[in-house]
Amino acid sequence: MFHTRIPLAATAAAVVAAVTLTACGPGSGDEIVDKPKAKTSAKAGGGDGKEPADDKSSAASEVAEVGDTLALKGMESGSGLDVTVVKVVDHAKSADEFFAPEDGKRWIGVQFQLVNTGSKVYSDAPMNGAKTTDDQGQQFGPVIADITAGPSMSSDVRLKPGAKALGWVVFEMPKASKAATVTFAMDSGFAQQAGEWKL
């Protein structure tokens, strides 16, 4: 039983290192996308989305929040995702009795839904492109953890055009910190566009 924790910790360290490198990578976060897509009523209307009723309804939420969808582009032409922060669980509980937050810290679970809106297959490790920020501006990367809220996002997501993936990404931050935003970018965080949601 003890042997399973060592590889898991090593894997977590590798992911954290990848996220750190990603944050410094070329093009990461050159453009912040935080205006939500029009709600389903606009989608049904088709056209170019310039319906007055939708403009009024979206005026109340100019900045994306939990439940909103952001349209993001990848580095390659023809790659794109509709990304939704479906749910957020603060003080998320571990589904594994041998793995828990470090002393003085807590886990925040964010459930993402990814829909491939591009013309080519989307293939990535989505958690590498996600991070949270607290109200002091401190940034926190994801940790590899299973929580009781539901299944984790796969570390190897492959989606054909139109297909979707749903899963939880877990972040660790100090208990005293107040989570302010969560961000997501395609291509393991290297894409020029990064989506941002208020928590």
TORPA-82170 format. One record per atom (N, C-alpha, C, O): residue in one letter; x negated, y negated, z. Coordinates in steps of 0.05 Angstrom, whole numbers, plus 5000, padded with zeros to 4 digits. Layout:
AXYZ
...
This chain:
M498350245000
M500050005000
M498349755000
M498949564986
F496149755015
F494449515017
F493049454991
F492549224984
H492549674975
H491049634950
H492649474930
H491349354912
T495249474931
T496849324911
T496549024914
T497048874895
R495848934938
R495748644943
R493248524931
R493348294922
I491048664930
I488548554920
I488748494890
I488048264882
P489748674873
P489948604844
P491948374841
P491548204823
L494148374857
L496148164854
L494947894861
L495447694847
A493247884882
A491947634889
A490047544868
A489847314861
A488647744856
A486647684835
A488147574810
A487247394797
T490447704804
T491947614781
T493047334786
T493047164768
A493947284810
A494947014817
A492746804813
A493246594803
A490346874822
A488146684819
A487546634790
A486846414782
A487746844773
A487246814745
A489246624732
A488646464715
V491846654740
V493946484729
V493546204738
V493846014722
V492846164764
V492345884774
V490045764758
V490145524751
A487945924753
A485645814737
A486545744709
A485745534698
A488245914697
A489245854670
A490945604670
A490745444651
V492545564691
V494245324692
V492545074696
V493044874684
T490345104712
T488544874716
T487244794690
T487044564683
L486344994675
L485044944649
L487044824630
L486344644614
T489544924631
T491544824613
T492144534618
T492444374599
A492244454644
A492844174650
A490743984639
A491443754634
C488344084635
C486243914625
C485943944595
C484343814582
G487544124583
G487244194555
G488043964537
G489343774545
P487343994511
P488043794492
P491043774487
P492343974485
G492043534486
G494843484479
G496743544502
G499143504498
S495843624525
S497843704546
S499243454557
S497943274568
G501843454554
G503443234565
G503042964552
G503342764566
D502342954526
D502042694513
D504742554511
D504842304511
E506942704510
E509542584509
E511442724529
E511642974529
I512642564547
I514442674566
I517342654555
I518242434549
V518642884554
V521442894545
V523242934569
V522943134583
D524942734575
D526642764599
D529542684593
D531142664612
K530242634568
K533042574561
K534442834553
K533642964534
P536542914568
P537843164563
P539243164536
P540142964526
K539543404525
K541043444501
K544043394508
K544843414531
A545543324487
A548443284491
A549743544501
A548743764495
K551843514516
K553143754527
K554443914505
K554343844481
T555744134512
T556844324493
T558944194475
T559244284452
S560343994484
S562343864467
S561043744443
S562243744421
A558643624446
A557243504423
A556343724404
A556343684379
K555543954415
K554544174398
K556844274380
K556344334357
A559244284391
A561544374376
A562144184353
A563144264332
G561643924358
G562243714338
G560443724314
G561243634293
G558043834317
G556143844295
G555143574287
G555143394304
G554443534262
G553543274252
G550943194266
G549243364273
D550642924269
D548142824280
D548342754310
D546542624320
G550542824323
G550842784352
G551342494359
G550642414382
K552442334341
K552842044347
K555741984356
K556741764351
E557042184367
E559842144376
E559941964400
E558442014419
P561641754400
P561741564422
P562341694449
P561141614469
A564141894450
A564842014475
A562342144488
A562042134512
D560642274472
D558342404483
D556342194493
D554942244513
D556141964480
D554341754489
D555141654516
D553441604533
K557741634521
K558741544547
K558141744569
K557341674591
S558642004562
S558342204582
S555342244589
S554742314612
S553542204570
S550742244576
S549442004589
S547242014600
A550941774589
A549841534601
A549441564631
A547641444643
A551041734643
A550841784672
A548341934680
A547341914702
S547342104661
S544942254666
S542842214644
S542442384627
E541541984646
E539541914626
E537042074630
E535442114611
V536642174654
V534242334661
V535142624667
V537142664682
A533742814656
A534543094660
A534443184689
A532543104704
E536443334697
E536543444724
E537143744722
E537343854700
V537443874745
V538044164745
V540644204729
V542644074734
G540644394711
G542944454694
G542744334666
G544244404648
D540844144662
D540544014636
D538644164618
D536844314627
T539044124592
T537344254572
T535644044557
T536643824550
L533144104553
L531343924538
L530344074513
L529644314514
A530243934491
A529244044466
A526243984463
A525543744463
L524644194462
L521744154462
L520544274436
L521544474426
K518344154427
K516844254404
K514244374413
K513044284432
G513244574398
G510644694403
G508544564385
G509044374371
M506144674387
M503944564371
M504144624341
M503344454325
E505244854335
E505544924307
E508144824295
E510144814309
S508044754270
S510444674255
S512444904255
S511645134250
G514944844261
G516945054261
G517345194288
G518945374290
S515845104309
S516245224335
S517745034353
S517044794354
G519745134367
G521344974385
G522945134404
G523645364399
L523545014427
L525245144448
L527244954459
L526644714461
D529545054465
D531444914483
D530945024511
D531345264515
V530044854529
V529244954556
V531244834576
V531644594577
T532445004592
T534344924613
T533245004641
T532545234644
V533244824660
V532844894688
V535644964698
V537244794703
V536145224702
V538745324708
V539345284738
V541445184746
K537445374755
K537845364784
K535145304798
K533045364787
V535345204822
V532945164839
V533545264867
V535645204878
V531745414878
V532045514905
V529645424922
V527345514917
D530045244941
D527945164959
D527745364981
D529745494989
H525345404992
H524845605013
H525645885003
H527046035017
A524845944978
A525546204966
A524346434982
A522046414992
K525846644985
K524946885000
K523547084983
K524447144961
S521447194993
S519847394979
S521447654977
S522747744996
A521247784953
A522548044950
A520548264957
A521248504955
D518148194965
D516048384971
D515048335000
D514148115006
E515348525017
E514648485046
E511648435050
E510848355072
F509948495030
F507048465033
F506048205021
F503648145023
F507748045009
F506847804995
F508647575003
F511047595000
A507547355014
A509147135024
A507546875021
A505146885015
P508846645024
P507346385022
P505246375044
P505446495065
E503046225038
E500946175058
E502146025082
E504245895079
D500746035105
D501645885128
D501945585122
D500245465109
G504145475131
G504645185127
G505745115099
G506044885093
K506245325083
K507245275056
K509945425052
K510645595068
R511245365030
R513745495023
R513845534993
R512345424978
W515745704985
W516145754956
W518645614946
W520645594960
I518345514922
I520645394908
I521045554883
I519245574866
G523445674879
G524045824855
G525545654835
G527445514843
V524645654811
V526045514789
V526745714768
V525045844756
Q529345724762
Q530245914741
Q530445764714
Q531845564711
F528845854695
F528745734668
F530245914649
F530146154650
Q531645784630
Q532645924606
Q531245804582
Q531245564578
L530145984565
L528745904541
L530346004517
L530946244516
V530945834498
V532245924473
V530545834450
V529945594447
N529746024433
N528045964410
N529645824388
N531345944375
T529145564385
T530545404365
T528845374340
T529545234321
G526445494340
G524545464318
G525145664296
G527045814297
S523445654275
S523745834252
S521846064253
S521746234235
K520146084275
K518346304277
K518546424305
K519746314323
V517246654309
V517346794335
V515846624356
V513646524351
Y517146594379
Y515846464402
Y514546684419
Y515846884427
S511946654424
S510446854440
S508646704460
S506846554451
D509046744486
D507546584505
D507946704533
D509646884537
A506346604552
A506846654581
A507946394592
A506446214599
P510546364593
P511846114600
P510845984626
P510645744628
M510346154646
M509546034672
M507045864671
M506545694687
N505345924651
N502845774648
N503345484641
N501645314645
G505645424629
G506345154621
G508145004641
G509144794634
A508445114665
A510344994684
A508844894709
A506845014718
K509744674721
K508744574746
K510744394760
K512544294747
T510344364786
T512144184801
T510443954812
T508043974815
T511843734818
T510543504830
T512243414854
T514743424853
D510943334876
D512543244899
D512742934898
D511742814879
D514142824918
D514742534917
D512242364922
D512442124920
Q510042494929
Q507442354933
Q505742364907
Q503542244906
G506642514887
G505142544862
G503242774862
G501742814843
Q503342944883
Q501643184883
Q502843404865
Q505243444866
Q501243534849
Q502143734830
Q501444014840
Q499344064852
F503344194834
F502944474843
F503644664820
F505744644807
G501844854816
G502245054795
G503845294805
G504345314829
P504545474787
P506145714795
P504445924809
P501945934806
V505746094823
V504446334835
V505946574825
V508346564818
I504546804824
I505847054816
I507247164840
I505947264859
A509847164840
A511447254863
A514247334854
A515347214836
D515347544866
D518047614862
D519747514885
D518947554908
I522047394879
I523747284900
I526447414899
I527247534878
T527947394921
T530547534923
T532647404905
T534747514901
A532147154896
A534147014879
A534647154853
A536747124841
G532647304843
G533047444818
G530447514804
G528347454814
P530647634780
P528247724765
P526447494757
P527447274750
S523847544758
S521847344749
S521847324719
S522547504705
M520947084710
M520547044681
M518247234673
M516247244687
S518547364651
S516447544641
S513847384635
S513947154627
S511547514639
S509047384633
S508347424603
S506247314594
D509947564589
D509447604560
D512147594546
D513347794539
V513047344540
V515647304528
V515247284497
V513647134487
R516847444483
R516947434454
R519847404445
R521447574451
L520447184431
L523147134423
L523347074393
L521846904383
K525047224379
K525447154351
K527246904350
K528546844371
P527446764328
P529146534326
P532046594336
P533246784326
G533046424354
G535746454364
G535846624390
G537946614403
A533746774396
A533746944420
A533146774445
A532046554443
K533846884468
K533346734493
K532246914515
K532447154514
A530946774534
A529846914558
A530646754583
A530946514582
L531046904605
L531946784630
L530246904652
L529847144653
G529246734670
G527646844692
G526746624711
G526846394705
W525846714735
W524946534756
W521846494755
W520346684750
V521046244759
V518246174762
V517946064790
V519545894799
V515946154805
V515646084833
V513245894837
V511145944826
F513745684853
F511645494859
F511245484889
F513145524905
E508745434898
E508145414926
E507245134933
E505445024920
M508545014953
M507744744962
M508044724992
M509344885004
P506744525004
P506844495033
P509744465043
P511444345029
K510344565066
K513044545077
K513944255080
K516344195078
A512044075085
A512743795089
A513243645063
A514243415064
S512443755041
S512743615015
S515543625005
S516943835009
K516443414992
K519143404980
K518743434950
K517543264937
A519843644939
A519643694910
A521143474895
A523443404901
A519843354875
A521043134860
A521643214831
A523843154822
T519843344817
T520343414789
T519043684783
T517343784797
V520043804762
V518844044750
V518443984721
V520143864708
T516144074710
T515544024682
T515044294668
T514244494680
F515444294642
F514944534625
F513944444598
F515144264586
A511844574588
A510944524561
A510344784547
A509544984560
M510844794521
M510345034505
M507345084502
M505644924511
D506645304490
D503845384484
D502145374509
D499945274509
S503245504531
S501845514557
S500945244567
S498945214581
G502545034560
G502044764570
G500444594551
G500044354557
F499544704529
F497844544510
F499544384491
F498444204477
A502144434488
A503744274469
A503843984477
A503543914500
Q504143814457
Q504143524462
Q506543434478
Q506343244494
Q508743574475
Q511243504490
Q511443664515
Q510943904515
A512143524537
A512643664562
A515443574572
A515943334574
G517143764579
G519743694589
G519543644619
G517943774633
E521143454629
E521143384658
E523943364669
E525643234657
W524443504691
W527043504704
W526743394733
W524843464746
K528643224742
K528743144769
K529843364786
K531843494778
L528743414810
L529743624828
L531343494851
L532343634868
